[in-house]
Amino acid sequence: MEHIVIAYCEDYERRQRVLTSRGADDDTRNFYSYLNGTIDAALDDSLPALDRPARVAMRQDIACRRGATYSPLYELSPATYKRYKRRAKYTIARNLGLLNS
């Protein structure tokens, strides 16, 4: 599950470029919009204490497999950072239907 969440976060920027270009068909656009929207909504839901740029940084940290030491979110303590990151990954997986009930 975790590797799939990382892969979806890793591919976020490419999907965003496809959405802003004119080359994709409607089905692809709808699916990419769903994936990116779901990831954004999951980050909004799981990290309400962080502002939008910090949530984007967390998504990028998940994608790059970057930890608290090298994150641009240096204002968070390592324990808080790890808790937020774990919660974000879990919420993304849940919202994408990757977890077994």
Backbone bond lengths (Angstrom), bond angles and torsions (degrees), N, CA, C in turn:
res aa  C-N    CA-C-N  psi(-1)  N-CA   C-N-CA  omega(-1)  CA-C   N-CA-C  phi
1 M - - - 1.440 - - 1.524 110.57 -
2 E 1.319 116.67 -45.43 1.458 120.17 -176.42 1.529 111.66 -62.58
3 H 1.327 116.80 -39.43 1.460 120.36 -179.49 1.527 111.48 -66.37
4 I 1.298 116.94 -33.50 1.466 120.45 178.33 1.521 110.04 -69.21
5 V 1.325 116.83 -42.44 1.469 120.68 177.49 1.520 109.87 -61.09
6 I 1.324 116.55 -43.89 1.468 120.57 178.68 1.527 110.03 -61.02
7 A 1.324 117.38 -44.12 1.472 121.04 -179.47 1.529 111.21 -63.50
8 Y 1.331 116.95 -42.22 1.468 119.49 178.31 1.532 111.08 -63.99
9 C 1.322 117.30 -39.92 1.467 120.13 178.20 1.526 110.68 -68.97
10 E 1.334 116.17 -36.34 1.461 121.50 178.76 1.530 111.36 -62.21
11 D 1.305 116.37 -36.12 1.465 122.06 -174.55 1.535 112.74 -91.43
12 Y 1.322 117.27 1.58 1.468 122.42 -176.33 1.532 112.16 -56.05
13 E 1.315 116.81 -49.28 1.472 121.15 -175.95 1.528 111.60 -64.05
14 R 1.325 116.95 -40.50 1.469 119.84 178.77 1.526 110.50 -63.62
15 R 1.326 116.13 -43.29 1.475 119.14 177.64 1.523 110.65 -62.72
16 Q 1.322 117.18 -37.69 1.468 120.76 179.19 1.526 110.43 -64.73
17 R 1.329 117.60 -39.25 1.471 120.51 177.23 1.522 110.80 -64.70
18 V 1.324 117.01 -40.13 1.470 120.48 177.91 1.527 109.98 -63.57
19 L 1.312 117.17 -39.77 1.469 120.61 -179.72 1.527 112.12 -65.13
20 T 1.327 117.28 -31.67 1.461 119.60 -179.24 1.522 112.67 -88.48
21 S 1.333 117.08 -12.09 1.466 119.64 177.75 1.530 109.67 -90.35
22 R 1.301 116.56 176.28 1.458 120.81 -177.87 1.525 113.22 -104.86
23 G 1.318 118.22 3.52 1.451 120.87 -171.60 1.513 116.60 -83.93
24 A 1.320 119.09 -14.72 1.465 120.65 -173.27 1.522 111.70 -91.25
25 D 1.328 114.86 150.46 1.469 119.26 175.91 1.532 109.81 -80.39
26 D 1.327 116.69 172.23 1.460 121.57 -174.55 1.526 112.95 -64.69
27 D 1.318 117.61 -39.27 1.462 120.15 179.85 1.520 111.15 -62.99
28 T 1.317 116.48 -43.35 1.464 120.63 178.82 1.513 110.38 -64.63
29 R 1.320 116.58 -44.82 1.464 120.75 178.95 1.528 111.14 -59.73
30 N 1.323 116.84 -44.19 1.462 120.53 -179.46 1.529 111.07 -63.29
31 F 1.328 116.21 -43.85 1.460 119.97 -179.02 1.525 111.15 -66.81
32 Y 1.316 117.31 -45.02 1.461 120.63 179.07 1.527 111.23 -64.43
33 S 1.315 115.99 -39.35 1.457 120.06 177.39 1.527 110.65 -63.30
34 Y 1.346 116.45 -40.96 1.461 121.18 177.32 1.531 110.49 -61.60
35 L 1.329 117.54 -48.45 1.469 120.49 -178.31 1.523 111.73 -61.54
36 N 1.328 116.78 -50.33 1.465 120.10 -178.84 1.524 111.51 -65.54
37 G 1.314 117.12 -40.23 1.458 120.63 178.01 1.517 112.16 -64.15
38 T 1.315 116.40 -39.20 1.457 120.78 178.48 1.518 111.38 -66.15
39 I 1.319 116.73 -41.44 1.467 120.55 177.49 1.528 109.91 -64.50
40 D 1.316 117.65 -45.03 1.464 120.65 178.95 1.527 111.56 -62.14
41 A 1.328 116.61 -43.86 1.471 120.69 179.82 1.529 110.83 -64.42
42 A 1.333 116.44 -39.21 1.468 119.88 179.01 1.526 110.65 -64.80
43 L 1.322 117.18 -40.69 1.466 120.17 177.85 1.528 110.57 -66.93
44 D 1.321 117.10 -39.73 1.463 120.37 177.13 1.523 110.92 -62.31
45 D 1.334 116.52 -42.95 1.469 121.18 -178.47 1.523 112.48 -69.66
46 S 1.325 116.45 -41.69 1.465 119.58 -173.43 1.518 113.53 -84.79
47 L 1.323 118.06 -20.41 1.466 121.09 -176.64 1.530 111.79 -127.58
48 P 1.334 117.94 58.35 1.471 119.01 -176.85 1.529 113.25 -67.25
49 A 1.332 117.68 -21.38 1.462 120.32 -179.04 1.524 112.44 -75.53
50 L 1.341 117.01 -16.51 1.465 120.77 -178.34 1.519 110.41 -97.29
51 D 1.335 115.93 147.71 1.459 119.70 175.82 1.531 109.65 -80.38
52 R 1.321 116.21 174.50 1.466 121.29 -174.46 1.539 112.63 -58.30
53 P 1.339 120.46 -47.63 1.469 118.88 178.85 1.536 113.03 -60.69
54 A 1.323 117.32 -34.25 1.464 120.13 178.54 1.528 110.70 -69.83
55 R 1.331 118.08 -35.99 1.467 120.83 176.79 1.526 110.50 -67.20
56 V 1.329 116.92 -37.80 1.468 120.50 175.97 1.530 109.45 -64.16
57 A 1.318 116.82 -41.88 1.471 120.32 177.88 1.527 110.62 -62.51
58 M 1.323 117.72 -37.78 1.460 120.44 177.92 1.525 110.49 -66.17
59 R 1.328 117.43 -41.02 1.473 120.48 177.05 1.526 110.08 -61.26
60 Q 1.314 116.89 -42.07 1.458 120.80 178.54 1.527 111.54 -67.73
61 D 1.320 117.03 -35.53 1.466 120.37 176.13 1.525 110.85 -64.07
62 I 1.326 116.58 -41.21 1.462 120.18 176.83 1.519 109.54 -63.17
63 A 1.313 116.99 -44.34 1.466 121.40 -178.03 1.524 111.83 -64.43
64 C 1.310 117.49 -41.07 1.472 121.89 -176.80 1.518 112.71 -88.67
65 R 1.328 116.19 -1.39 1.473 121.49 -176.40 1.533 110.50 57.39
66 R 1.324 114.29 40.65 1.462 121.06 -177.67 1.529 108.70 -92.14
67 G 1.299 117.01 139.57 1.450 121.73 -179.18 1.514 113.17 -98.83
68 A 1.308 115.48 -175.48 1.463 122.11 -175.41 1.524 112.24 -61.21
69 T 1.318 117.45 -33.31 1.467 120.88 -176.81 1.523 112.37 -64.67
70 Y 1.319 117.39 -37.67 1.461 121.50 -174.80 1.528 113.86 -106.93
71 S 1.306 116.96 6.05 1.458 121.38 -177.95 1.527 111.68 -77.25
72 P 1.331 116.70 148.01 1.464 118.71 172.74 1.538 112.00 -71.49
73 L 1.322 116.78 -5.61 1.467 121.04 177.89 1.525 110.41 -89.79
74 Y 1.326 116.07 49.96 1.459 122.33 -174.76 1.521 112.81 -66.75
75 E 1.343 117.97 -16.52 1.462 119.59 -179.20 1.528 112.19 -74.21
76 L 1.327 116.87 -15.07 1.464 120.83 177.29 1.526 109.51 -86.23
77 S 1.311 115.73 142.82 1.468 118.31 173.96 1.526 108.29 -68.19
78 P 1.318 118.03 154.89 1.465 119.52 179.77 1.527 113.33 -56.69
79 A 1.324 117.68 -38.76 1.467 120.33 179.53 1.530 111.12 -66.04
80 T 1.319 116.71 -42.50 1.469 120.48 178.42 1.509 110.55 -66.41
81 Y 1.317 116.64 -42.52 1.462 121.08 178.43 1.526 110.59 -57.94
82 K 1.320 117.24 -48.24 1.468 121.23 -178.96 1.530 111.08 -63.23
83 R 1.318 117.12 -40.91 1.466 120.95 178.42 1.536 110.49 -63.57
84 Y 1.329 116.99 -44.80 1.467 120.96 178.62 1.525 111.38 -63.04
85 K 1.320 116.40 -43.08 1.463 120.40 -178.11 1.533 110.86 -66.06
86 R 1.315 116.97 -42.82 1.461 121.27 178.34 1.531 110.10 -62.65
87 R 1.335 116.38 -43.29 1.467 120.73 179.03 1.528 110.75 -64.40
88 A 1.326 117.40 -40.12 1.467 121.15 179.79 1.523 110.79 -64.35
89 K 1.332 117.40 -45.63 1.468 120.73 179.05 1.523 111.24 -61.98
90 Y 1.319 116.30 -43.03 1.460 120.32 179.93 1.527 110.95 -62.97
91 T 1.320 117.16 -44.72 1.465 120.99 -178.37 1.517 111.01 -66.62
92 I 1.322 118.22 -39.92 1.465 120.96 176.52 1.525 109.51 -60.97
93 A 1.326 116.75 -46.79 1.469 120.56 -179.74 1.523 110.78 -62.35
94 R 1.303 117.35 -42.81 1.470 120.97 179.82 1.529 110.95 -63.98
95 N 1.321 116.90 -45.49 1.465 120.54 -178.02 1.518 112.46 -68.11
96 L 1.321 117.17 -28.08 1.469 120.33 177.07 1.533 112.33 -86.94
97 G 1.321 116.65 -1.63 1.464 120.73 178.31 1.510 113.58 75.42
98 L 1.318 117.61 30.53 1.458 121.41 -177.67 1.526 113.45 -91.12
99 L 1.322 117.06 -9.35 1.459 120.29 -177.60 1.516 110.92 -96.43
100 N 1.310 115.86 143.91 1.467 120.86 173.79 1.510 109.03 -77.77
101 S 1.287 116.62 136.75 1.480 119.74 -179.43 1.496 111.98 -79.50
